[in-house]
Amino acid sequence: MCRSIRTLHNFEPPATEDEVTAAALQYVRKVSGYRAPSAANRAVFERAVAGIAAITRDMVDELVTAAPPKDRDIEAAKARSRTAARPGRR
C-alpha cells in the first residue's frame, strides 16, 4: 500500500474532505503511474480522483465499529515513535 495514504476510519474528529481527497489522489497516482497527468489525461485523472473520493467518503461514513474513536494526535505520536525506532533514523 502507498505509505502516503492514511487510515481515515474511526477518528475523532472524522476525516475531512481534504483528507479523503488526498487519499484518493494518492491512490490514483499509484494506480495510474502518473504523479501529474499529461494534458490529454487530466480530465480522466481528475474524474477518477473525484469518484474515488466520493466512494471513500461513503465507505468511511457507513463503516461501523464498537471500538472507541482514535485520537489523531496520539496516533501521530505513535507513528513518529515507530519511524524514530527504524534503523538509520534519528
Distance bins in CASP14 RR format, pairs under 12 A and 6 or more apart:
PFRMAT RR
TARGET T0000
AUTHOR 0000-0000-0000
RMODE 2
METHOD distances of the structure
MODEL  1
1 7 0 0 0 0 0 1 0 0 0 0 0
1 23 0 0 0 0 0 1 0 0 0 0 0
1 26 0 0 0 0 1 0 0 0 0 0 0
1 27 0 0 0 0 1 0 0 0 0 0 0
1 30 0 0 0 0 1 0 0 0 0 0 0
1 31 0 0 0 0 0 1 0 0 0 0 0
2 22 0 0 0 0 0 1 0 0 0 0 0
2 23 0 0 0 0 1 0 0 0 0 0 0
2 24 0 0 0 0 0 1 0 0 0 0 0
2 25 0 0 0 0 0 1 0 0 0 0 0
2 26 1 0 1 0 0 0 0 0 0 0 0
2 27 1 0 0 1 0 0 0 0 0 0 0
2 28 0 0 0 0 0 1 0 0 0 0 0
2 29 1 0 0 1 0 0 0 0 0 0 0
2 30 1 0 1 0 0 0 0 0 0 0 0
2 31 0 0 0 0 1 0 0 0 0 0 0
2 33 0 0 0 0 0 1 0 0 0 0 0
3 23 0 0 0 0 0 1 0 0 0 0 0
3 26 0 0 0 0 1 0 0 0 0 0 0
3 30 0 0 0 0 0 1 0 0 0 0 0
3 79 0 0 0 0 0 1 0 0 0 0 0
3 82 0 0 0 0 0 1 0 0 0 0 0
3 83 0 0 0 0 0 1 0 0 0 0 0
4 19 0 0 0 0 0 1 0 0 0 0 0
4 22 1 0 0 1 0 0 0 0 0 0 0
4 23 0 0 0 0 1 0 0 0 0 0 0
4 24 0 0 0 0 0 1 0 0 0 0 0
4 25 0 0 0 0 1 0 0 0 0 0 0
4 26 1 0 1 0 0 0 0 0 0 0 0
4 27 0 0 0 0 1 0 0 0 0 0 0
4 28 0 0 0 0 0 1 0 0 0 0 0
4 29 0 0 0 0 1 0 0 0 0 0 0
4 30 0 0 0 0 1 0 0 0 0 0 0
4 35 0 0 0 0 0 1 0 0 0 0 0
5 15 0 0 0 0 0 1 0 0 0 0 0
5 19 0 0 0 0 0 1 0 0 0 0 0
5 20 0 0 0 0 0 1 0 0 0 0 0
5 21 0 0 0 0 0 1 0 0 0 0 0
5 22 0 0 0 0 1 0 0 0 0 0 0
5 23 1 0 1 0 0 0 0 0 0 0 0
5 24 0 0 0 0 1 0 0 0 0 0 0
5 25 0 0 0 0 1 0 0 0 0 0 0
5 26 1 0 1 0 0 0 0 0 0 0 0
5 27 1 0 0 1 0 0 0 0 0 0 0
5 28 0 0 0 0 0 1 0 0 0 0 0
5 29 0 0 0 0 0 1 0 0 0 0 0
5 30 0 0 0 0 1 0 0 0 0 0 0
5 31 0 0 0 0 0 1 0 0 0 0 0
5 52 0 0 0 0 0 1 0 0 0 0 0
5 56 0 0 0 0 1 0 0 0 0 0 0
6 15 0 0 0 0 1 0 0 0 0 0 0
6 16 0 0 0 0 0 1 0 0 0 0 0
6 18 0 0 0 0 0 1 0 0 0 0 0
6 19 1 0 0 1 0 0 0 0 0 0 0
6 20 0 0 0 0 0 1 0 0 0 0 0
6 22 0 0 0 0 1 0 0 0 0 0 0
6 23 1 0 0 1 0 0 0 0 0 0 0
6 24 0 0 0 0 0 1 0 0 0 0 0
6 26 0 0 0 0 1 0 0 0 0 0 0
6 27 0 0 0 0 0 1 0 0 0 0 0
6 56 0 0 0 0 0 1 0 0 0 0 0
6 60 0 0 0 0 0 1 0 0 0 0 0
6 70 0 0 0 0 0 1 0 0 0 0 0
6 72 0 0 0 0 1 0 0 0 0 0 0
6 75 0 0 0 0 1 0 0 0 0 0 0
6 76 0 0 0 0 1 0 0 0 0 0 0
6 79 0 0 0 0 1 0 0 0 0 0 0
7 15 0 0 0 0 1 0 0 0 0 0 0
7 19 0 0 0 0 0 1 0 0 0 0 0
7 20 0 0 0 0 0 1 0 0 0 0 0
7 23 0 0 0 0 1 0 0 0 0 0 0
7 56 0 0 0 0 0 1 0 0 0 0 0
7 60 0 0 0 0 1 0 0 0 0 0 0
7 63 0 0 0 0 0 1 0 0 0 0 0
7 65 0 0 0 0 0 1 0 0 0 0 0
7 69 0 0 0 0 0 1 0 0 0 0 0
7 70 0 0 0 0 1 0 0 0 0 0 0
7 72 0 0 0 0 0 1 0 0 0 0 0
7 75 0 0 0 0 1 0 0 0 0 0 0
7 76 0 0 0 0 0 1 0 0 0 0 0
7 78 0 0 0 0 0 1 0 0 0 0 0
7 79 0 0 0 0 0 1 0 0 0 0 0
8 14 0 0 0 0 1 0 0 0 0 0 0
8 15 1 1 0 0 0 0 0 0 0 0 0
8 16 0 0 0 0 1 0 0 0 0 0 0
8 17 0 0 0 0 0 1 0 0 0 0 0
8 18 0 0 0 0 0 1 0 0 0 0 0
8 19 1 0 0 1 0 0 0 0 0 0 0
8 20 1 0 0 1 0 0 0 0 0 0 0
8 21 0 0 0 0 0 1 0 0 0 0 0
8 22 0 0 0 0 1 0 0 0 0 0 0
8 23 1 0 0 1 0 0 0 0 0 0 0
8 24 0 0 0 0 0 1 0 0 0 0 0
8 26 0 0 0 0 0 1 0 0 0 0 0
8 27 0 0 0 0 0 1 0 0 0 0 0
8 53 0 0 0 0 0 1 0 0 0 0 0
8 56 1 0 0 1 0 0 0 0 0 0 0
8 57 0 0 0 0 1 0 0 0 0 0 0
8 58 0 0 0 0 0 1 0 0 0 0 0
8 59 0 0 0 0 1 0 0 0 0 0 0
8 60 1 0 1 0 0 0 0 0 0 0 0
8 61 0 0 0 0 0 1 0 0 0 0 0
8 63 0 0 0 0 1 0 0 0 0 0 0
8 69 0 0 0 0 0 1 0 0 0 0 0
8 70 0 0 0 0 0 1 0 0 0 0 0
8 72 0 0 0 0 0 1 0 0 0 0 0
8 75 0 0 0 0 0 1 0 0 0 0 0
9 15 1 0 0 1 0 0 0 0 0 0 0
9 19 0 0 0 0 0 1 0 0 0 0 0
9 20 0 0 0 0 0 1 0 0 0 0 0
9 23 0 0 0 0 0 1 0 0 0 0 0
9 56 0 0 0 0 1 0 0 0 0 0 0
9 57 0 0 0 0 0 1 0 0 0 0 0
9 59 0 0 0 0 1 0 0 0 0 0 0
9 60 1 0 1 0 0 0 0 0 0 0 0
9 61 0 0 0 0 1 0 0 0 0 0 0
9 62 0 0 0 0 1 0 0 0 0 0 0
9 63 1 0 1 0 0 0 0 0 0 0 0
9 64 0 0 0 0 1 0 0 0 0 0 0
9 65 1 0 0 1 0 0 0 0 0 0 0
9 67 0 0 0 0 1 0 0 0 0 0 0
9 69 0 0 0 0 1 0 0 0 0 0 0
9 70 0 0 0 0 1 0 0 0 0 0 0
9 75 0 0 0 0 0 1 0 0 0 0 0
10 60 0 0 0 0 1 0 0 0 0 0 0
10 61 0 0 0 0 0 1 0 0 0 0 0
10 63 1 0 0 1 0 0 0 0 0 0 0
10 64 0 0 0 0 1 0 0 0 0 0 0
10 65 1 0 1 0 0 0 0 0 0 0 0
10 66 0 0 0 0 0 1 0 0 0 0 0
10 67 1 0 0 1 0 0 0 0 0 0 0
10 68 0 0 0 0 1 0 0 0 0 0 0
10 69 1 0 1 0 0 0 0 0 0 0 0
10 70 1 0 1 0 0 0 0 0 0 0 0
10 71 0 0 0 0 0 1 0 0 0 0 0
10 72 0 0 0 0 0 1 0 0 0 0 0
10 75 0 0 0 0 0 1 0 0 0 0 0
11 19 0 0 0 0 1 0 0 0 0 0 0
11 20 0 0 0 0 0 1 0 0 0 0 0
11 60 0 0 0 0 1 0 0 0 0 0 0
11 63 0 0 0 0 0 1 0 0 0 0 0
11 65 0 0 0 0 0 1 0 0 0 0 0
11 67 0 0 0 0 0 1 0 0 0 0 0
11 68 0 0 0 0 0 1 0 0 0 0 0
11 69 1 0 1 0 0 0 0 0 0 0 0
11 70 1 0 1 0 0 0 0 0 0 0 0
11 71 1 0 0 1 0 0 0 0 0 0 0
11 72 1 0 1 0 0 0 0 0 0 0 0
11 73 0 0 0 0 0 1 0 0 0 0 0
11 74 0 0 0 0 0 1 0 0 0 0 0
11 75 1 0 0 1 0 0 0 0 0 0 0
11 76 0 0 0 0 0 1 0 0 0 0 0
12 67 0 0 0 0 0 1 0 0 0 0 0
12 68 0 0 0 0 1 0 0 0 0 0 0
12 69 1 1 0 0 0 0 0 0 0 0 0
12 70 1 0 0 1 0 0 0 0 0 0 0
12 71 1 0 0 1 0 0 0 0 0 0 0
12 72 1 0 0 1 0 0 0 0 0 0 0
12 73 0 0 0 0 0 1 0 0 0 0 0
12 74 0 0 0 0 0 1 0 0 0 0 0
12 75 0 0 0 0 0 1 0 0 0 0 0
13 19 0 0 0 0 0 1 0 0 0 0 0
13 69 0 0 0 0 1 0 0 0 0 0 0
13 70 0 0 0 0 0 1 0 0 0 0 0
13 71 0 0 0 0 1 0 0 0 0 0 0
13 72 1 0 0 1 0 0 0 0 0 0 0
13 73 0 0 0 0 0 1 0 0 0 0 0
14 20 0 0 0 0 1 0 0 0 0 0 0
14 57 0 0 0 0 1 0 0 0 0 0 0
14 60 1 0 0 1 0 0 0 0 0 0 0
14 61 0 0 0 0 1 0 0 0 0 0 0
14 63 0 0 0 0 0 1 0 0 0 0 0
14 69 0 0 0 0 1 0 0 0 0 0 0
14 70 0 0 0 0 0 1 0 0 0 0 0
14 72 0 0 0 0 0 1 0 0 0 0 0
15 21 0 0 0 0 0 1 0 0 0 0 0
15 22 0 0 0 0 1 0 0 0 0 0 0
15 23 0 0 0 0 1 0 0 0 0 0 0
15 24 0 0 0 0 0 1 0 0 0 0 0
15 53 0 0 0 0 0 1 0 0 0 0 0
15 56 0 0 0 0 1 0 0 0 0 0 0
15 57 0 0 0 0 1 0 0 0 0 0 0
15 59 0 0 0 0 0 1 0 0 0 0 0
15 60 1 0 1 0 0 0 0 0 0 0 0
15 61 0 0 0 0 1 0 0 0 0 0 0
15 63 0 0 0 0 0 1 0 0 0 0 0
15 69 0 0 0 0 0 1 0 0 0 0 0
15 70 0 0 0 0 0 1 0 0 0 0 0
15 72 0 0 0 0 1 0 0 0 0 0 0
16 22 0 0 0 0 1 0 0 0 0 0 0
16 23 0 0 0 0 0 1 0 0 0 0 0
16 53 0 0 0 0 0 1 0 0 0 0 0
16 57 0 0 0 0 0 1 0 0 0 0 0
16 60 0 0 0 0 0 1 0 0 0 0 0
16 72 0 0 0 0 0 1 0 0 0 0 0
17 23 0 0 0 0 0 1 0 0 0 0 0
17 24 0 0 0 0 0 1 0 0 0 0 0
17 50 0 0 0 0 0 1 0 0 0 0 0
17 53 1 0 0 1 0 0 0 0 0 0 0
17 54 0 0 0 0 0 1 0 0 0 0 0
17 56 0 0 0 0 0 1 0 0 0 0 0
17 57 1 0 0 1 0 0 0 0 0 0 0
17 60 0 0 0 0 0 1 0 0 0 0 0
17 61 0 0 0 0 0 1 0 0 0 0 0
18 24 0 0 0 0 0 1 0 0 0 0 0
18 25 0 0 0 0 0 1 0 0 0 0 0
18 53 0 0 0 0 1 0 0 0 0 0 0
18 57 0 0 0 0 0 1 0 0 0 0 0
19 25 0 0 0 0 0 1 0 0 0 0 0
19 26 0 0 0 0 0 1 0 0 0 0 0
19 53 0 0 0 0 1 0 0 0 0 0 0
19 56 0 0 0 0 1 0 0 0 0 0 0
19 57 0 0 0 0 1 0 0 0 0 0 0
19 60 0 0 0 0 1 0 0 0 0 0 0
19 72 0 0 0 0 1 0 0 0 0 0 0
20 26 0 0 0 0 0 1 0 0 0 0 0
20 27 0 0 0 0 0 1 0 0 0 0 0
20 49 0 0 0 0 0 1 0 0 0 0 0
20 50 0 0 0 0 0 1 0 0 0 0 0
20 51 0 0 0 0 0 1 0 0 0 0 0
20 52 0 0 0 0 1 0 0 0 0 0 0
20 53 1 0 1 0 0 0 0 0 0 0 0
20 54 0 0 0 0 1 0 0 0 0 0 0
20 55 0 0 0 0 1 0 0 0 0 0 0
20 56 1 0 1 0 0 0 0 0 0 0 0
20 57 1 0 1 0 0 0 0 0 0 0 0
20 58 0 0 0 0 1 0 0 0 0 0 0
20 59 0 0 0 0 1 0 0 0 0 0 0
20 60 1 0 0 1 0 0 0 0 0 0 0
20 61 0 0 0 0 1 0 0 0 0 0 0
21 27 0 0 0 0 0 1 0 0 0 0 0
21 28 0 0 0 0 0 1 0 0 0 0 0
21 46 0 0 0 0 0 1 0 0 0 0 0
21 48 0 0 0 0 0 1 0 0 0 0 0
21 49 1 0 0 1 0 0 0 0 0 0 0
21 50 0 0 0 0 1 0 0 0 0 0 0
21 51 0 0 0 0 0 1 0 0 0 0 0
21 52 0 0 0 0 1 0 0 0 0 0 0
21 53 1 0 1 0 0 0 0 0 0 0 0
21 54 0 0 0 0 1 0 0 0 0 0 0
21 56 0 0 0 0 1 0 0 0 0 0 0
21 57 0 0 0 0 1 0 0 0 0 0 0
22 28 0 0 0 0 0 1 0 0 0 0 0
22 29 0 0 0 0 0 1 0 0 0 0 0
22 49 0 0 0 0 1 0 0 0 0 0 0
22 52 0 0 0 0 0 1 0 0 0 0 0
22 53 0 0 0 0 1 0 0 0 0 0 0
22 56 0 0 0 0 0 1 0 0 0 0 0
23 29 0 0 0 0 0 1 0 0 0 0 0
23 30 0 0 0 0 0 1 0 0 0 0 0
23 49 0 0 0 0 1 0 0 0 0 0 0
23 52 0 0 0 0 1 0 0 0 0 0 0
23 53 1 0 0 1 0 0 0 0 0 0 0
23 55 0 0 0 0 0 1 0 0 0 0 0
23 56 1 0 0 1 0 0 0 0 0 0 0
23 57 0 0 0 0 0 1 0 0 0 0 0
23 59 0 0 0 0 0 1 0 0 0 0 0
23 60 0 0 0 0 1 0 0 0 0 0 0
24 30 0 0 0 0 0 1 0 0 0 0 0
24 31 0 0 0 0 0 1 0 0 0 0 0
24 45 0 0 0 0 0 1 0 0 0 0 0
24 46 0 0 0 0 0 1 0 0 0 0 0
24 47 0 0 0 0 0 1 0 0 0 0 0
24 48 0 0 0 0 1 0 0 0 0 0 0
24 49 1 0 1 0 0 0 0 0 0 0 0
24 50 1 0 0 1 0 0 0 0 0 0 0
24 51 1 0 0 1 0 0 0 0 0 0 0
24 52 1 0 1 0 0 0 0 0 0 0 0
24 53 1 1 0 0 0 0 0 0 0 0 0
24 54 0 0 0 0 1 0 0 0 0 0 0
24 55 0 0 0 0 1 0 0 0 0 0 0
24 56 1 0 1 0 0 0 0 0 0 0 0
24 57 0 0 0 0 1 0 0 0 0 0 0
24 59 0 0 0 0 0 1 0 0 0 0 0
24 60 0 0 0 0 0 1 0 0 0 0 0
25 31 0 0 0 0 0 1 0 0 0 0 0
25 32 0 0 0 0 0 1 0 0 0 0 0
25 34 0 0 0 0 0 1 0 0 0 0 0
25 35 0 0 0 0 0 1 0 0 0 0 0
25 36 0 0 0 0 0 1 0 0 0 0 0
25 37 0 0 0 0 0 1 0 0 0 0 0
25 45 0 0 0 0 1 0 0 0 0 0 0
25 46 0 0 0 0 1 0 0 0 0 0 0
25 48 0 0 0 0 1 0 0 0 0 0 0
25 49 1 0 1 0 0 0 0 0 0 0 0
25 50 0 0 0 0 0 1 0 0 0 0 0
25 51 0 0 0 0 0 1 0 0 0 0 0
25 52 0 0 0 0 1 0 0 0 0 0 0
25 53 0 0 0 0 1 0 0 0 0 0 0
25 56 0 0 0 0 0 1 0 0 0 0 0
26 32 0 0 0 0 0 1 0 0 0 0 0
26 33 0 0 0 0 0 1 0 0 0 0 0
26 34 0 0 0 0 0 1 0 0 0 0 0
26 35 0 0 0 0 0 1 0 0 0 0 0
26 48 0 0 0 0 0 1 0 0 0 0 0
26 49 0 0 0 0 1 0 0 0 0 0 0
26 52 0 0 0 0 1 0 0 0 0 0 0
26 53 0 0 0 0 0 1 0 0 0 0 0
26 56 0 0 0 0 0 1 0 0 0 0 0
27 33 0 0 0 0 0 1 0 0 0 0 0
27 45 0 0 0 0 0 1 0 0 0 0 0
27 48 0 0 0 0 1 0 0 0 0 0 0
27 49 0 0 0 0 1 0 0 0 0 0 0
27 51 0 0 0 0 0 1 0 0 0 0 0
27 52 1 0 1 0 0 0 0 0 0 0 0
27 53 0 0 0 0 1 0 0 0 0 0 0
27 55 0 0 0 0 0 1 0 0 0 0 0
27 56 0 0 0 0 1 0 0 0 0 0 0
28 34 0 0 0 0 1 0 0 0 0 0 0
28 35 0 0 0 0 0 1 0 0 0 0 0
28 36 0 0 0 0 0 1 0 0 0 0 0
28 37 0 0 0 0 1 0 0 0 0 0 0
28 41 0 0 0 0 0 1 0 0 0 0 0
28 42 0 0 0 0 0 1 0 0 0 0 0
28 44 0 0 0 0 1 0 0 0 0 0 0
28 45 1 0 0 1 0 0 0 0 0 0 0
28 46 0 0 0 0 1 0 0 0 0 0 0
28 47 0 0 0 0 1 0 0 0 0 0 0
28 48 1 0 1 0 0 0 0 0 0 0 0
28 49 1 0 1 0 0 0 0 0 0 0 0
28 50 0 0 0 0 1 0 0 0 0 0 0
28 51 0 0 0 0 1 0 0 0 0 0 0
28 52 1 0 0 1 0 0 0 0 0 0 0
28 53 0 0 0 0 1 0 0 0 0 0 0
28 56 0 0 0 0 0 1 0 0 0 0 0
29 35 1 0 1 0 0 0 0 0 0 0 0
29 36 0 0 0 0 1 0 0 0 0 0 0
29 37 0 0 0 0 1 0 0 0 0 0 0
29 41 0 0 0 0 0 1 0 0 0 0 0
29 45 0 0 0 0 1 0 0 0 0 0 0
29 48 0 0 0 0 0 1 0 0 0 0 0
29 49 0 0 0 0 1 0 0 0 0 0 0
29 52 0 0 0 0 0 1 0 0 0 0 0
30 48 0 0 0 0 0 1 0 0 0 0 0
30 49 0 0 0 0 0 1 0 0 0 0 0
30 52 0 0 0 0 0 1 0 0 0 0 0
31 37 0 0 0 0 0 1 0 0 0 0 0
31 44 0 0 0 0 0 1 0 0 0 0 0
31 45 0 0 0 0 0 1 0 0 0 0 0
31 48 0 0 0 0 1 0 0 0 0 0 0
31 49 0 0 0 0 0 1 0 0 0 0 0
31 52 0 0 0 0 1 0 0 0 0 0 0
32 38 0 0 0 0 0 1 0 0 0 0 0
32 41 1 0 0 1 0 0 0 0 0 0 0
32 42 0 0 0 0 0 1 0 0 0 0 0
32 44 0 0 0 0 1 0 0 0 0 0 0
32 45 1 0 0 1 0 0 0 0 0 0 0
32 46 0 0 0 0 0 1 0 0 0 0 0
32 47 0 0 0 0 0 1 0 0 0 0 0
32 48 1 0 0 1 0 0 0 0 0 0 0
32 49 0 0 0 0 0 1 0 0 0 0 0
32 52 0 0 0 0 0 1 0 0 0 0 0
33 41 0 0 0 0 0 1 0 0 0 0 0
33 45 0 0 0 0 0 1 0 0 0 0 0
33 48 0 0 0 0 0 1 0 0 0 0 0
34 40 0 0 0 0 0 1 0 0 0 0 0
34 41 1 0 0 1 0 0 0 0 0 0 0
34 42 0 0 0 0 1 0 0 0 0 0 0
34 44 0 0 0 0 0 1 0 0 0 0 0
34 45 1 0 0 1 0 0 0 0 0 0 0
34 46 0 0 0 0 0 1 0 0 0 0 0
34 48 0 0 0 0 0 1 0 0 0 0 0
34 49 0 0 0 0 0 1 0 0 0 0 0
35 45 0 0 0 0 0 1 0 0 0 0 0
36 42 0 0 0 0 1 0 0 0 0 0 0
36 45 0 0 0 0 1 0 0 0 0 0 0
36 46 0 0 0 0 0 1 0 0 0 0 0
36 49 0 0 0 0 0 1 0 0 0 0 0
37 43 0 0 0 0 1 0 0 0 0 0 0
37 44 1 0 0 1 0 0 0 0 0 0 0
37 45 1 1 0 0 0 0 0 0 0 0 0
37 46 0 0 0 0 1 0 0 0 0 0 0
37 47 0 0 0 0 0 1 0 0 0 0 0
37 48 0 0 0 0 1 0 0 0 0 0 0
37 49 0 0 0 0 0 1 0 0 0 0 0
38 44 0 0 0 0 0 1 0 0 0 0 0
38 45 0 0 0 0 1 0 0 0 0 0 0
39 45 0 0 0 0 0 1 0 0 0 0 0
39 46 0 0 0 0 0 1 0 0 0 0 0
41 47 0 0 0 0 0 1 0 0 0 0 0
41 48 0 0 0 0 1 0 0 0 0 0 0
41 49 0 0 0 0 0 1 0 0 0 0 0
42 48 0 0 0 0 0 1 0 0 0 0 0
42 49 0 0 0 0 0 1 0 0 0 0 0
43 49 0 0 0 0 0 1 0 0 0 0 0
43 50 0 0 0 0 0 1 0 0 0 0 0
44 50 0 0 0 0 0 1 0 0 0 0 0
44 51 0 0 0 0 0 1 0 0 0 0 0
45 51 0 0 0 0 0 1 0 0 0 0 0
45 52 0 0 0 0 0 1 0 0 0 0 0
46 52 0 0 0 0 0 1 0 0 0 0 0
46 53 0 0 0 0 0 1 0 0 0 0 0
47 53 0 0 0 0 0 1 0 0 0 0 0
47 54 0 0 0 0 0 1 0 0 0 0 0
48 54 0 0 0 0 0 1 0 0 0 0 0
48 55 0 0 0 0 0 1 0 0 0 0 0
49 55 0 0 0 0 0 1 0 0 0 0 0
49 56 0 0 0 0 0 1 0 0 0 0 0
50 56 0 0 0 0 0 1 0 0 0 0 0
50 57 0 0 0 0 0 1 0 0 0 0 0
51 57 0 0 0 0 1 0 0 0 0 0 0
51 58 0 0 0 0 0 1 0 0 0 0 0
51 59 0 0 0 0 0 1 0 0 0 0 0
52 58 0 0 0 0 0 1 0 0 0 0 0
52 59 0 0 0 0 0 1 0 0 0 0 0
53 59 0 0 0 0 0 1 0 0 0 0 0
53 60 0 0 0 0 0 1 0 0 0 0 0
54 60 0 0 0 0 0 1 0 0 0 0 0
54 61 0 0 0 0 0 1 0 0 0 0 0
55 61 0 0 0 0 0 1 0 0 0 0 0
55 62 0 0 0 0 0 1 0 0 0 0 0
56 62 0 0 0 0 0 1 0 0 0 0 0
56 63 0 0 0 0 0 1 0 0 0 0 0
57 63 0 0 0 0 0 1 0 0 0 0 0
63 69 0 0 0 0 0 1 0 0 0 0 0
68 74 0 0 0 0 0 1 0 0 0 0 0
69 75 0 0 0 0 0 1 0 0 0 0 0
70 76 0 0 0 0 0 1 0 0 0 0 0
70 77 0 0 0 0 0 1 0 0 0 0 0
70 78 0 0 0 0 1 0 0 0 0 0 0
70 79 0 0 0 0 0 1 0 0 0 0 0
71 77 0 0 0 0 1 0 0 0 0 0 0
71 78 0 0 0 0 0 1 0 0 0 0 0
72 78 0 0 0 0 0 1 0 0 0 0 0
72 79 0 0 0 0 0 1 0 0 0 0 0
73 79 0 0 0 0 0 1 0 0 0 0 0
73 80 0 0 0 0 0 1 0 0 0 0 0
74 80 0 0 0 0 0 1 0 0 0 0 0
74 81 0 0 0 0 0 1 0 0 0 0 0
75 81 0 0 0 0 0 1 0 0 0 0 0
75 82 0 0 0 0 0 1 0 0 0 0 0
76 82 0 0 0 0 0 1 0 0 0 0 0
76 83 0 0 0 0 0 1 0 0 0 0 0
77 83 0 0 0 0 0 1 0 0 0 0 0
77 84 0 0 0 0 0 1 0 0 0 0 0
78 84 0 0 0 0 0 1 0 0 0 0 0
78 85 0 0 0 0 0 1 0 0 0 0 0
79 85 0 0 0 0 0 1 0 0 0 0 0
79 86 0 0 0 0 0 1 0 0 0 0 0
80 86 0 0 0 0 0 1 0 0 0 0 0
80 89 0 0 0 0 0 1 0 0 0 0 0
80 90 0 0 0 0 0 1 0 0 0 0 0
81 89 0 0 0 0 0 1 0 0 0 0 0
82 89 0 0 0 0 1 0 0 0 0 0 0
83 89 1 0 1 0 0 0 0 0 0 0 0
83 90 0 0 0 0 0 1 0 0 0 0 0
84 90 1 0 0 1 0 0 0 0 0 0 0
END
